[in-house]
């Protein structure tokens, strides 16, 4: 937590620069490359090829100074680059909150979607600038860029909720989001994968 404010966090203002996709004062930053998304794309051969062919940055996250601590409300801006691997749109890793709590995402720029899964039911919310996507407690979720430009969104979430990325590797997200000539297509999550 050394990159965050020291607890308790005092009242503060946080500057949101929509055009730049930044928060100020700035907190931790995270960059996820294709190699960080092992096991998430159905076509593992296409994933390995993408890693070997420059290991591109798939998404980045900038956070405010508000810590991921119980009863705090951290904020972050995620920017997913446009692209697809094996026909699947580029996406975040996706996660489940071990301490089931809700959160909200606000579309800033580009065109994306919010894929949610409660273990049985899958839901998709189209995300464009100005759209608020609500994630109820207990729903695993991932964001997907379905456009031709970077897709950015602001997340506000309970600091004590935690992030379980392994849950998605084990249980999936119910559907996969595929590039299609006329837009977006959805398909089963655990289809026969390429090895």
N, C-alpha and C positions, 0 to 999 in steps of 0.2 A: 504493500500500500504506500510505499515511499513516493510514488509518482502522484499520489492524490493529496488532498488537504488532510491536515491532522484533525482527528476527531476531538471534540465535537466540531462539526462544520458550522461556521458562523453564517448568519444571513449574508447573502451575496447576490450580485447580478451576474448573469452569464450572457455574453454577447454571442448571438447566433448570426453568422454571416452566411446568408442563403446562397449567394453567388459563388462564394469560395468553398462552401461546405465545411466550415470550421466553427469551433467553439472557443471562446476566450473568456477567462484564462484557460489555457489548454492543459489537459491532463494526459494520461497515457495514450499512445498511438500503437496500432497493430496493423501489420500487413500480412495478408494471406496469399501465398503463391499456390500455383497448381499442385506442387508437391505436398502442400499442407492439407489437401483434400483427398488423400488416399482413401479408397473404399467408398467414395460418395458417388462417383459416376458409374453408371451401369456398364459402359464399355471401358473396361480396364486397359485394353490395348490402346485405345485412343487417349486415355489419361496418361499412360506411360510415354506415348509419343509426344504429347504436349509438354510433359516434364522435361523430356530429353531435348525438345526443340525450344529451349530458352526459359522454361519454367516461369511463365508469365504471371504477373500479379493479377489475381482474380478479384480481390476486394481489399479495402482498407477501412479501418475504424479509427475515428478520433473521438476522444472522450473529454468531458469536463473534469474539473477537480473534485467533484462530489464522489466519495468513495463507494465501492460496492460493499456496503456494510448494512447490517440490519437497521431498518426504519429510515434509511436514506433513499433518495430518488435520483440515482445517477442518470446522466444523459449521454448519448453518443450519436455520432453521425457515421453511417456506413455508406460507402460508395462502391457499387459493384460494376466492374467494367463490362462492356458488351462482348458477347462471344458465346460459343457453344463448343462442347467436346463430345464427340460421338453422337451429335444431334441433340444433346441436352444443353439447355441454356445454363450459363454460368450463374452460380448461386453461392450463398453463404453455407457454412458447414451445417447449420441448423442445430437446435438444442432443445432440451426439455429443462424446466426449472425443477430441481429436486424439492424445493419448498414451493409448492404450487401457488403462484400468484399471477395476477393479470398484468398486462403491460400494453402500451400503445406505441404505434409507429405512425409518423407523419411523413407522407411523400413530399420530397423537396424538388427533385428534378428527374427527368427521364421517365421511363415507363417500366414498371416492375410488377411484382405480385408477392403476396404473402401466402405461403402454403402452410396449412395447419393440420395436425393429426392428433386425435385423442386416444389412439390405440385401436379404434374401430372406424370412426368417421373421418373423412378428409374434407377440408374446406379450402377454397381459394378466394382471395380478395384482390381484385385489381387495384394497383397502387399507382397513382399519378400525382403530380404536384397538388397539394391541398387536401389529399385524401388521408383520413385517419383510419388506420386499421387497428381494431381491438383484438387482442389475444386473451381469451379467457384463461383462468387458472386451469392447469392440467393439460393444456394443448401444446405439444411440441410444435416448433415452427422454424421456418427457413424463409429467406427472401431470395427472389429470383429476378434477374434482369431479363426482360423479354423484348427490349427495344434495341435500337442501333446506337444509342449513346449511353454514357454512364448513368446509372440509376442511383440516386441518393435518397436516404430517408433518415429522419431523426427518431431515435428510440428513447423512451422514458420508461424506466423499469425499477422494481423494488430491489434495492441493493443487497438484501439478504436472501434473494430467491435462488442464487447459485446458477451454474450452467453445467448441464450434463450433456456433453457432445457424444459420448458413447451410446446413449439411449437411441439416437438416430441410426447409428451403425447397426445396432441390434434389432430395432423394431421398424426402422424405415419411417417414411412419412406418408404412407398410403398410396401416393401417386408420384410420378415423375413428370417434369415439365419439359416438353420437346419442342424444338424449332420445327415449324411447318411452313410451307410456301405462303399460306394466307394467314399466318399468325402463330398461335399456340395450340399445342395438342397435349393431352394428358394420357398417361398409360400406367399400368400396374408397376408397383415399386420393385417387387422381387421377381422380375422376369429372368429368364436364363441369361446370366452375365457372360461376357467374353472374358477369357482368362489370359 
